[in-house]
Amino acid sequence: MSNQILLTITGEYHVNLVNMLSEKTHALEGKWLNSKINHIDNQMAGLIKVELDPQHLKQLIDDIKQLGLTVTWMELPPIVEEQVRRFNLSIDAKDRLGLVKDISAVLNDYDLQLQNMECNRIGVPDIGGTVFTSHFHISTVTPLIRMSY
């Protein structure tokens, strides 16, 4: 029987790191279900959701640590993927203080889970300020109920 495990991995980034991590997972008959890996400068941080037989978990953790990475993990409750609804949301607006906080509050009111967020502020001399541009990947496992603001 396989369990779904969320691995959190941090450390120094190097070429072929993702390939080495996937090889170690697959060598233990595990499957990558989802991953988000980012790096800044020479450091990386990653979340990797894997399906793995619990008897192989300790070996996978040890194998990842041998790569010089820090790893933590948690077991996830099973979610039927067909129940998950995914959405993409883009927002462009004149920038102001608290905009991300306000957007997050609305997403929270709808019980939406933020999967990925990319926000940028761009200076626009013609308007004498900055423009906020953003892209969100969100999901929910509960039906959406229309709310008005």
C-alpha positions, 0 to 999 in steps of 0.5 A: 500500500502506498501513502502520499507524502509531502517532502520539503527540501532545501539546500544548495542547487546544482545541475541535475538535482531534480533528475537525481531526486526523481531517480532516488524516488523511482528507485524505491518504486515511488511516483512524483505526483506534484512538485514546486521547485524554486531557486534563488542564487545558488539555493533551492527550496522544493515541495515534492508530493510523492506516492511511496510505500511507507517501508521505503520512506526512511531510505528515501529521506536518507538518500536525499540527505546524502545529496547534502540537502535538508529534508522534512516530510509529512503524510498527506490524507488521501484526496480524490483528484477528481474532486479538486477544481483548479482555476487560473486568476490574473489581476492587473491594477494600479498598485497600492499598499495591502493589495496582496493582503486584500486578494488573499482575504477574498481567496480565503473567503471562498475557501480557495487554496493558493497553489502558486502566486507570482506578483510583480510591480512595474513602474509606469511613468505615464501614470506617475506610479506603479502597476500591480500585475499578478497570476494565481493558480488556485484550487478548491475541493468545496463547491463555490458559493457566490458572495458579493463584496 
